[in-house]
Amino acid sequence: MLVVDPPWRYTGASDPTRTAENHYPTLSHDELLALPVGEIAARHAVLFLWTTPPKVAEAAELIAAWGFAYKTCAVWDKERLGLGSWYRLQHELLLIATRGNVPPPAPMNRPPSVIHAPRGAHSAKPATVREQIERMYPHVPRIELFARGAVPGWEVWGFEAVREEAGLQVG
C-alpha cells in the first residue's frame, strides 16, 4: 500500500508568494517519472496518488510509468477556496491505482468518494484519509512517500519526514 503526494513543480503561479518551492523542494515531471516507486511496491499493491486538477495528465503518466493501472478516484473538498488559473480550486484528487491481483476493499470498508476536511498547512493532507486507507486494507504494510512526518503504523519517506526525524524544524 503506497500513498504518494508528489512535490509537483508548477509554472506560472498566479501568486508567486504561495508557490510550493517556498515550502519544500519540488521535482520536475521527469524526476518524478524516474522515482523507483514500481521497484519498492509489492507485486500486488494499491497506489493512492494525490494530485491537483492541473496535474491530472502528469499523474496518469506516473501511474503508468510506475507499473499501476488506474481504477478510480476520490475528491477532497478543502472547504475553502484556494488559488487557480481557470477555477479557484477548493479540491484535490486522490487517484487510486493497482497492480497485480488486489481486490477492492470489503463493502463495509469502502469510504465515500468525497472527503470533507478543512485545508491545513501547505500541502498537508487530512489524517482521515490515512484512517480510511487503514480500514480499507487493515493487514498490509503501508508507506507514505513525501510524508510530512512520522505516522504510527506507516513507513514514511520524504523531505519533511527526514527533517523531522533528524530533529530539524519542519515548516
N, CA and C atoms as a LAMMPS dump frame, in Angstrom:
ITEM: TIMESTEP
0
ITEM: NUMBER OF ATOMS
513
ITEM: BOX BOUNDS ff ff ff
-5.0000000000000000e+02 5.0000000000000000e+02
-5.0000000000000000e+02 5.0000000000000000e+02
-5.0000000000000000e+02 5.0000000000000000e+02
ITEM: ATOMS id mol type element x y z
1 1 1 N 0.844 -1.166 0
2 1 2 C 0 0 0
3 1 3 C 0.892 1.232 0
4 2 1 N 0.713 2.061 -0.995
5 2 2 C 1.517 3.277 -1.103
6 2 3 C 0.613 4.495 -1.178
7 3 1 N 0.971 5.516 -0.43
8 3 2 C 0.348 6.824 -0.576
9 3 3 C 1.466 7.747 -1.035
10 4 1 N 1.233 8.444 -2.142
11 4 2 C 2.256 9.335 -2.691
12 4 3 C 1.64 10.716 -2.894
13 5 1 N 2.307 11.714 -2.345
14 5 2 C 1.916 13.107 -2.518
15 5 3 C 3.087 13.816 -3.183
16 6 1 N 3.196 13.702 -4.517
17 6 2 C 4.381 14.236 -5.198
18 6 3 C 4.591 15.726 -4.962
19 7 1 N 5.847 16.122 -4.863
20 7 2 C 6.141 17.56 -4.76
21 7 3 C 6.131 18.178 -6.162
22 8 1 N 4.923 18.327 -6.698
23 8 2 C 4.743 18.83 -8.066
24 8 3 C 5.405 20.183 -8.236
25 9 1 N 6.018 20.382 -9.39
26 9 2 C 6.575 21.69 -9.747
27 9 3 C 5.574 22.381 -10.667
28 10 1 N 5.199 23.596 -10.308
29 10 2 C 4.239 24.376 -11.095
30 10 3 C 4.955 25.535 -11.758
31 11 1 N 4.438 25.957 -12.887
32 11 2 C 4.964 27.146 -13.552
33 11 3 C 3.826 28.148 -13.696
34 12 1 N 4.183 29.418 -13.756
35 12 2 C 3.183 30.46 -13.981
36 12 3 C 2.222 30.64 -12.828
37 13 1 N 2.72 30.569 -11.598
38 13 2 C 1.846 30.722 -10.431
39 13 3 C 1.162 32.082 -10.449
40 14 1 N -0.129 32.094 -10.106
41 14 2 C -0.862 33.359 -10.064
42 14 3 C -0.421 34.212 -8.88
43 15 1 N 0.155 33.581 -7.86
44 15 2 C 0.672 34.31 -6.698
45 15 3 C 2.025 33.689 -6.335
46 16 1 N 3.142 34.274 -6.8
47 16 2 C 4.468 33.691 -6.573
48 16 3 C 4.836 33.53 -5.104
49 17 1 N 4.171 34.238 -4.211
50 17 2 C 4.487 34.095 -2.786
51 17 3 C 3.921 32.806 -2.205
52 18 1 N 3.051 32.118 -2.981
53 18 2 C 2.407 30.909 -2.455
54 18 3 C 2.83 29.656 -3.22
55 19 1 N 3.966 29.684 -3.898
56 19 2 C 4.41 28.517 -4.644
57 19 3 C 4.949 27.451 -3.709
58 20 1 N 4.897 26.202 -4.157
59 20 2 C 5.381 25.074 -3.357
60 20 3 C 6.85 25.24 -2.994
61 21 1 N 7.646 25.821 -3.908
62 21 2 C 9.074 25.99 -3.669
63 21 3 C 9.374 26.826 -2.429
64 22 1 N 8.409 27.616 -1.986
65 22 2 C 8.583 28.391 -0.753
66 22 3 C 8.465 27.517 0.486
67 23 1 N 8.021 26.248 0.305
68 23 2 C 7.776 25.358 1.439
69 23 3 C 8.673 24.132 1.446
70 24 1 N 9.03 23.629 0.268
71 24 2 C 9.841 22.409 0.154
72 24 3 C 10.383 22.302 -1.264
73 25 1 N 11.423 21.479 -1.458
74 25 2 C 11.939 21.296 -2.826
75 25 3 C 10.915 20.549 -3.672
76 26 1 N 10.772 20.976 -4.916
77 26 2 C 9.852 20.304 -5.835
78 26 3 C 10.665 19.494 -6.846
79 27 1 N 9.968 18.628 -7.578
80 27 2 C 10.608 17.811 -8.609
81 27 3 C 9.926 18.049 -9.942
82 28 1 N 10.714 17.976 -11.003
83 28 2 C 10.146 18.084 -12.343
84 28 3 C 9.386 16.8 -12.655
85 29 1 N 8.611 16.838 -13.716
86 29 2 C 7.858 15.652 -14.118
87 29 3 C 8.812 14.5 -14.439
88 30 1 N 9.904 14.787 -15.139
89 30 2 C 10.872 13.733 -15.461
90 30 3 C 11.499 13.139 -14.206
91 31 1 N 11.77 13.98 -13.207
92 31 2 C 12.328 13.468 -11.945
93 31 3 C 11.315 12.573 -11.227
94 32 1 N 10.05 12.954 -11.263
95 32 2 C 9.01 12.115 -10.647
96 32 3 C 8.878 10.79 -11.394
97 33 1 N 8.906 10.838 -12.713
98 33 2 C 8.813 9.609 -13.506
99 33 3 C 9.958 8.657 -13.184
100 34 1 N 11.128 9.196 -12.877
101 34 2 C 12.313 8.377 -12.622
102 34 3 C 12.351 7.772 -11.223
103 35 1 N 11.46 8.198 -10.352
104 35 2 C 11.463 7.618 -8.998
105 35 3 C 11.198 6.114 -9.08
106 36 1 N 11.878 5.31 -8.267
107 36 2 C 11.725 3.849 -8.351
108 36 3 C 10.506 3.324 -7.58
109 37 1 N 9.382 3.984 -7.729
110 37 2 C 8.175 3.588 -6.996
111 37 3 C 7.778 2.158 -7.344
112 38 1 N 7.827 1.809 -8.622
113 38 2 C 7.487 0.453 -9.041
114 38 3 C 8.391 -0.596 -8.427
115 39 1 N 9.623 -0.227 -8.138
116 39 2 C 10.578 -1.164 -7.556
117 39 3 C 10.332 -1.4 -6.07
118 40 1 N 9.841 -0.397 -5.362
119 40 2 C 9.621 -0.584 -3.921
120 40 3 C 8.232 -1.128 -3.613
121 41 1 N 7.331 -1.054 -4.58
122 41 2 C 5.959 -1.53 -4.367
123 41 3 C 5.922 -3.056 -4.425
124 42 1 N 5.037 -3.631 -3.665
125 42 2 C 4.816 -5.075 -3.712
126 42 3 C 4.263 -5.463 -5.085
127 43 1 N 4.377 -6.729 -5.411
128 43 2 C 3.865 -7.215 -6.702
129 43 3 C 2.351 -6.992 -6.821
130 44 1 N 1.657 -7.11 -5.698
131 44 2 C 0.219 -6.846 -5.627
132 44 3 C 0.063 -5.646 -4.684
133 45 1 N -0.295 -4.501 -5.243
134 45 2 C -0.281 -3.276 -4.441
135 45 3 C -1.356 -2.3 -4.895
136 46 1 N -1.689 -1.395 -3.99
137 46 2 C -2.598 -0.286 -4.282
138 46 3 C -1.807 1.003 -4.116
139 47 1 N -1.968 1.9 -5.074
140 47 2 C -1.343 3.214 -5.052
141 47 3 C -2.431 4.256 -4.856
142 48 1 N -2.273 5.091 -3.854
143 48 2 C -3.132 6.245 -3.63
144 48 3 C -2.274 7.466 -3.975
145 49 1 N -2.598 8.145 -5.062
146 49 2 C -1.772 9.237 -5.578
147 49 3 C -2.522 10.559 -5.509
148 50 1 N -1.992 11.483 -4.713
149 50 2 C -2.587 12.811 -4.605
150 50 3 C -2.205 13.647 -5.816
151 51 1 N -3.169 14.379 -6.35
152 51 2 C -2.888 15.303 -7.432
153 51 3 C -3.866 16.471 -7.388
154 52 1 N -3.441 17.545 -7.984
155 52 2 C -4.327 18.688 -8.166
156 52 3 C -4.858 18.624 -9.593
157 53 1 N -5.976 19.265 -9.873
158 53 2 C -6.532 19.19 -11.227
159 53 3 C -5.551 19.556 -12.348
160 54 1 N -4.69 20.584 -12.196
161 54 2 C -3.768 20.872 -13.305
162 54 3 C -2.741 19.759 -13.568
163 55 1 N -2.569 18.838 -12.641
164 55 2 C -1.543 17.801 -12.777
165 55 3 C -2.131 16.421 -13.096
166 56 1 N -3.409 16.342 -13.451
167 56 2 C -4.052 15.047 -13.698
168 56 3 C -3.36 14.264 -14.817
169 57 1 N -3.032 14.914 -15.922
170 57 2 C -2.382 14.202 -17.03
171 57 3 C -1.014 13.674 -16.599
172 58 1 N -0.254 14.481 -15.87
173 58 2 C 1.049 14.031 -15.38
174 58 3 C 0.881 12.891 -14.381
175 59 1 N -0.142 12.964 -13.548
176 59 2 C -0.4 11.894 -12.577
177 59 3 C -0.707 10.585 -13.294
178 60 1 N -1.474 10.656 -14.369
179 60 2 C -1.781 9.445 -15.142
180 60 3 C -0.504 8.837 -15.711
181 61 1 N 0.417 9.681 -16.162
182 61 2 C 1.699 9.185 -16.666
183 61 3 C 2.508 8.52 -15.558
184 62 1 N 2.49 9.094 -14.364
185 62 2 C 3.204 8.484 -13.233
186 62 3 C 2.642 7.104 -12.922
187 63 1 N 1.328 7.004 -12.885
188 63 2 C 0.679 5.723 -12.585
189 63 3 C 1.168 4.656 -13.563
190 64 1 N 1.161 4.971 -14.843
191 64 2 C 1.589 4.003 -15.858
192 64 3 C 3.087 3.706 -15.744
193 65 1 N 3.903 4.739 -15.579
194 65 2 C 5.357 4.551 -15.507
195 65 3 C 5.757 3.714 -14.302
196 66 1 N 5.027 3.83 -13.227
197 66 2 C 5.341 3.071 -12.017
198 66 3 C 4.732 1.674 -12.032
199 67 1 N 4.018 1.31 -13.125
200 67 2 C 3.506 -0.047 -13.287
201 67 3 C 2.136 -0.306 -12.682
202 68 1 N 1.33 0.728 -12.54
203 68 2 C -0.005 0.59 -11.967
204 68 3 C -1.062 0.875 -13.027
205 69 1 N -2.288 0.461 -12.746
206 69 2 C -3.43 0.731 -13.623
207 69 3 C -4.47 1.528 -12.835
208 70 1 N -4.893 2.636 -13.41
209 70 2 C -5.887 3.497 -12.766
210 70 3 C -7.188 2.742 -12.53
211 71 1 N -7.799 2.945 -11.352
212 71 2 C -9.091 2.327 -11.023
213 71 3 C -10.199 3.348 -10.79
214 72 1 N -9.945 4.334 -9.935
215 72 2 C -10.983 5.301 -9.578
216 72 3 C -10.335 6.472 -8.842
217 73 1 N -11.161 7.369 -8.303
218 73 2 C -10.604 8.475 -7.524
219 73 3 C -11.602 8.933 -6.466
220 74 1 N -11.068 9.694 -5.539
221 74 2 C -11.87 10.394 -4.54
222 74 3 C -11.508 11.868 -4.664
223 75 1 N -12.333 12.711 -4.101
224 75 2 C -12.068 14.143 -4.133
225 75 3 C -12.076 14.673 -2.708
226 76 1 N -11.094 15.494 -2.411
227 76 2 C -11.005 16.137 -1.103
228 76 3 C -11.535 17.553 -1.244
229 77 1 N -12.67 17.818 -0.614
230 77 2 C -13.242 19.158 -0.546
231 77 3 C -12.558 19.86 0.624
232 78 1 N -11.72 20.838 0.316
233 78 2 C -10.941 21.541 1.335
234 78 3 C -11.762 22.57 2.112
235 79 1 N -13.006 22.733 1.708
236 79 2 C -13.947 23.611 2.409
237 79 3 C -13.553 25.088 2.4
238 80 1 N -12.613 25.438 1.513
239 80 2 C -12.17 26.83 1.429
240 80 3 C -11.512 27.047 0.066
241 81 1 N -11.78 28.167 -0.542
242 81 2 C -11.202 28.48 -1.845
243 81 3 C -9.696 28.657 -1.756
244 82 1 N -9.025 28.228 -2.821
245 82 2 C -7.592 28.447 -2.958
246 82 3 C -7.321 29.213 -4.233
247 83 1 N -6.122 29.038 -4.745
248 83 2 C -5.73 29.699 -5.988
249 83 3 C -6.133 28.851 -7.178
250 84 1 N -5.944 29.385 -8.363
251 84 2 C -6.219 28.638 -9.581
252 84 3 C -6.277 29.556 -10.774
253 85 1 N -5.913 29.029 -11.941
254 85 2 C -5.895 29.836 -13.161
255 85 3 C -7.248 29.86 -13.861
256 86 1 N -7.929 28.734 -13.927
257 86 2 C -9.22 28.656 -14.62
258 86 3 C -10.37 28.667 -13.636
259 87 1 N -10.225 27.922 -12.573
260 87 2 C -11.165 27.913 -11.452
261 87 3 C -10.354 28.171 -10.199
262 88 1 N -10.971 28.785 -9.218
263 88 2 C -10.358 28.893 -7.894
264 88 3 C -10.564 27.549 -7.238
265 89 1 N -9.49 26.804 -7.062
266 89 2 C -9.593 25.415 -6.628
267 89 3 C -9.896 25.297 -5.139
268 90 1 N -10.787 24.379 -4.857
269 90 2 C -11.194 24.082 -3.491
270 90 3 C -11.041 22.588 -3.22
271 91 1 N -10.428 21.873 -4.162
272 91 2 C -10.346 20.425 -4.01
273 91 3 C -9.041 19.864 -4.562
274 92 1 N -8.716 18.67 -4.109
275 92 2 C -7.638 17.867 -4.68
276 92 3 C -8.219 16.498 -4.97
277 93 1 N -7.52 15.774 -5.823
278 93 2 C -7.952 14.424 -6.184
279 93 3 C -7.017 13.394 -5.576
280 94 1 N -7.585 12.278 -5.201
281 94 2 C -6.821 11.133 -4.73
282 94 3 C -7.102 10.005 -5.717
283 95 1 N -6.137 9.774 -6.616
284 95 2 C -6.291 8.734 -7.628
285 95 3 C -5.916 7.388 -7.018
286 96 1 N -6.67 6.364 -7.365
287 96 2 C -6.405 5.019 -6.853
288 96 3 C -6.068 4.139 -8.045
289 97 1 N -4.945 3.43 -7.914
290 97 2 C -4.472 2.543 -8.977
291 97 3 C -3.961 1.258 -8.333
292 98 1 N -3.961 0.184 -9.106
293 98 2 C -3.482 -1.097 -8.569
294 98 3 C -2.518 -1.743 -9.547
295 99 1 N -1.813 -2.713 -9.013
296 99 2 C -1.04 -3.61 -9.866
297 99 3 C -1.126 -4.989 -9.242
298 100 1 N -1.043 -6 -10.089
299 100 2 C -1.185 -7.363 -9.594
300 100 3 C -2.645 -7.656 -9.305
301 101 1 N -2.852 -8.578 -8.387
302 101 2 C -4.19 -9.038 -8.048
303 101 3 C -4.589 -8.484 -6.68
304 102 1 N -5.201 -7.323 -6.685
305 102 2 C -5.643 -6.685 -5.441
306 102 3 C -7.141 -6.458 -5.539
307 103 1 N -7.901 -7.089 -4.656
308 103 2 C -9.349 -6.868 -4.697
309 103 3 C -9.717 -5.518 -4.094
310 104 1 N -10.88 -5 -4.448
311 104 2 C -11.359 -3.793 -3.767
312 104 3 C -11.573 -4.106 -2.288
313 105 1 N -11.631 -3.085 -1.454
314 105 2 C -11.89 -3.329 -0.033
315 105 3 C -13.277 -3.943 0.174
316 106 1 N -13.443 -4.593 1.31
317 106 2 C -14.747 -5.153 1.66
318 106 3 C -15.791 -4.034 1.643
319 107 1 N -17.027 -4.327 1.237
320 107 2 C -18.054 -3.278 1.133
321 107 3 C -18.182 -2.407 2.383
322 108 1 N -18.084 -2.984 3.573
323 108 2 C -18.246 -2.168 4.785
324 108 3 C -17.041 -1.265 5.048
325 109 1 N -15.932 -1.462 4.306
326 109 2 C -14.728 -0.646 4.485
327 109 3 C -14.505 0.34 3.342
328 110 1 N -15.5 0.516 2.49
329 110 2 C -15.381 1.448 1.374
330 110 3 C -15.898 2.825 1.8
331 111 1 N -15.002 3.804 1.85
332 111 2 C -15.435 5.142 2.287
333 111 3 C -16.138 5.895 1.161
334 112 1 N -16.828 6.976 1.485
335 112 2 C -17.432 7.822 0.454
336 112 3 C -16.337 8.438 -0.418
337 113 1 N -16.678 8.762 -1.652
338 113 2 C -15.69 9.309 -2.579
339 113 3 C -15.423 10.798 -2.375
340 114 1 N -16.194 11.461 -1.554
341 114 2 C -15.957 12.867 -1.249
342 114 3 C -15.488 12.961 0.196
343 115 1 N -14.311 13.534 0.36
344 115 2 C -13.702 13.709 1.681
345 115 3 C -13.888 15.166 2.064
346 116 1 N -14.631 15.417 3.125
347 116 2 C -14.847 16.784 3.601
348 116 3 C -13.92 17.005 4.784
349 117 1 N -12.907 17.833 4.587
350 117 2 C -11.958 18.137 5.668
351 117 3 C -11.321 19.479 5.361
352 118 1 N -11.177 20.322 6.363
353 118 2 C -10.591 21.638 6.102
354 118 3 C -9.125 21.54 5.693
355 119 1 N -8.739 22.483 4.886
356 119 2 C -7.336 22.604 4.488
357 119 3 C -6.525 23.035 5.7
358 120 1 N -5.34 22.457 5.841
359 120 2 C -4.443 22.825 6.937
360 120 3 C -3.211 23.519 6.392
361 121 1 N -2.042 23.129 6.914
362 121 2 C -0.768 23.695 6.463
363 121 3 C -0.561 23.381 4.987
364 122 1 N 0.297 24.146 4.341
365 122 2 C 0.547 23.963 2.908
366 122 3 C 0.814 22.502 2.588
367 123 1 N 0.017 21.946 1.687
368 123 2 C 0.163 20.592 1.15
369 123 3 C -0.16 19.468 2.138
370 124 1 N -0.446 19.775 3.387
371 124 2 C -0.779 18.714 4.355
372 124 3 C -2.112 18.082 3.978
373 125 1 N -2.163 16.772 4.039
374 125 2 C -3.381 16.042 3.696
375 125 3 C -4.123 15.668 4.983
376 126 1 N -5.434 15.512 4.894
377 126 2 C -6.209 15.213 6.106
378 126 3 C -5.883 13.82 6.655
379 127 1 N -5.711 13.739 7.97
380 127 2 C -5.403 12.463 8.631
381 127 3 C -6.509 11.441 8.397
382 128 1 N -7.72 11.903 8.195
383 128 2 C -8.837 10.994 7.989
384 128 3 C -8.621 10.074 6.785
385 129 1 N -7.854 10.533 5.798
386 129 2 C -7.617 9.701 4.614
387 129 3 C -6.755 8.494 4.988
388 130 1 N -5.708 8.714 5.793
389 130 2 C -4.906 7.571 6.256
390 130 3 C -5.774 6.587 7.033
391 131 1 N -6.645 7.111 7.865
392 131 2 C -7.538 6.248 8.651
393 131 3 C -8.453 5.44 7.726
394 132 1 N -8.957 6.071 6.682
395 132 2 C -9.793 5.353 5.71
396 132 3 C -9.001 4.236 5.039
397 133 1 N -7.777 4.533 4.637
398 133 2 C -6.943 3.531 3.977
399 133 3 C -6.647 2.377 4.922
400 134 1 N -6.4 2.671 6.178
401 134 2 C -6.151 1.613 7.169
402 134 3 C -7.368 0.698 7.309
403 135 1 N -8.565 1.279 7.256
404 135 2 C -9.785 0.462 7.32
405 135 3 C -9.996 -0.323 6.03
406 136 1 N -9.651 0.291 4.896
407 136 2 C -9.823 -0.367 3.608
408 136 3 C -8.932 -1.606 3.494
409 137 1 N -7.691 -1.477 3.944
410 137 2 C -6.697 -2.561 3.853
411 137 3 C -5.971 -2.659 5.192
412 138 1 N -6.618 -3.294 6.189
413 138 2 C -6.081 -3.275 7.556
414 138 3 C -4.826 -4.115 7.791
415 139 1 N -4.539 -5.084 6.973
416 139 2 C -3.455 -6.02 7.295
417 139 3 C -2.325 -6.01 6.281
418 140 1 N -2.036 -4.865 5.709
419 140 2 C -0.952 -4.795 4.732
420 140 3 C 0.051 -3.722 5.152
421 141 1 N 1.308 -3.889 4.773
422 141 2 C 2.294 -2.833 5.057
423 141 3 C 1.936 -1.569 4.285
424 142 1 N 2.21 -0.414 4.902
425 142 2 C 1.875 0.866 4.285
426 142 3 C 3.08 1.795 4.317
427 143 1 N 3.261 2.523 3.216
428 143 2 C 4.311 3.541 3.156
429 143 3 C 3.728 4.8 2.54
430 144 1 N 4.132 5.93 3.079
431 144 2 C 3.748 7.22 2.516
432 144 3 C 5.01 7.903 2.004
433 145 1 N 5.032 8.178 0.698
434 145 2 C 6.16 8.866 0.085
435 145 3 C 5.882 10.362 0.061
436 146 1 N 6.881 11.126 0.411
437 146 2 C 6.793 12.572 0.56
438 146 3 C 5.915 12.927 1.752
439 147 1 N 6.04 12.122 2.79
440 147 2 C 5.29 12.341 4.029
441 147 3 C 5.791 13.595 4.73
442 148 1 N 4.912 14.182 5.5
443 148 2 C 5.267 15.386 6.254
444 148 3 C 5.857 15.047 7.61
445 149 1 N 5.651 13.805 8.076
446 149 2 C 6.195 13.408 9.373
447 149 3 C 5.87 11.962 9.666
448 150 1 N 6.321 11.5 10.818
449 150 2 C 6.101 10.114 11.229
450 150 3 C 4.616 9.86 11.468
451 151 1 N 4.191 8.641 11.117
452 151 2 C 2.808 8.225 11.306
453 151 3 C 2.832 6.811 11.885
454 152 1 N 2.226 6.59 13.056
455 152 2 C 2.229 5.242 13.64
456 152 3 C 1.628 4.216 12.675
457 153 1 N 2.326 3.087 12.506
458 153 2 C 1.845 2.022 11.642
459 153 3 C 2.194 2.197 10.177
460 154 1 N 2.915 3.253 9.85
461 154 2 C 3.292 3.545 8.463
462 154 3 C 4.797 3.737 8.382
463 155 1 N 5.376 3.286 7.276
464 155 2 C 6.723 3.708 6.913
465 155 3 C 6.543 5.054 6.234
466 156 1 N 7.457 5.966 6.451
467 156 2 C 7.355 7.268 5.798
468 156 3 C 8.69 7.613 5.167
469 157 1 N 8.602 8.33 4.062
470 157 2 C 9.793 8.792 3.368
471 157 3 C 9.468 10.129 2.75
472 158 1 N 10.403 11.051 2.87
473 158 2 C 10.216 12.353 2.245
474 158 3 C 11.014 13.414 2.938
475 159 1 N 11.173 14.53 2.275
476 159 2 C 11.982 15.645 2.757
477 159 3 C 11.582 16.075 4.162
478 160 1 N 10.287 16.312 4.365
479 160 2 C 9.855 16.805 5.669
480 160 3 C 9.929 15.727 6.742
481 161 1 N 9.642 14.465 6.392
482 161 2 C 9.744 13.377 7.362
483 161 3 C 11.189 13.187 7.795
484 162 1 N 12.12 13.273 6.858
485 162 2 C 13.545 13.141 7.179
486 162 3 C 13.984 14.288 8.069
487 163 1 N 13.547 15.504 7.761
488 163 2 C 13.896 16.658 8.601
489 163 3 C 13.347 16.471 10.006
490 164 1 N 12.121 15.967 10.127
491 164 2 C 11.529 15.763 11.445
492 164 3 C 12.316 14.724 12.234
493 165 1 N 12.668 13.605 11.577
494 165 2 C 13.416 12.53 12.234
495 165 3 C 14.778 13.029 12.713
496 166 1 N 15.389 13.941 11.975
497 166 2 C 16.692 14.481 12.319
498 166 3 C 16.591 15.567 13.39
499 167 1 N 15.371 15.893 13.798
500 167 2 C 15.181 16.905 14.822
501 167 3 C 15.218 18.322 14.292
502 168 1 N 15.083 18.478 12.978
503 168 2 C 15.058 19.801 12.382
504 168 3 C 13.631 20.32 12.348
505 169 1 N 13.486 21.617 12.392
506 169 2 C 12.155 22.202 12.367
507 169 3 C 11.505 21.943 11.019
508 170 1 N 10.275 21.468 11.055
509 170 2 C 9.509 21.229 9.841
510 170 3 C 8.56 22.384 9.655
511 171 1 N 8.622 23.039 8.468
512 171 2 C 7.832 24.229 8.207
513 171 3 C 6.439 24.024 7.978
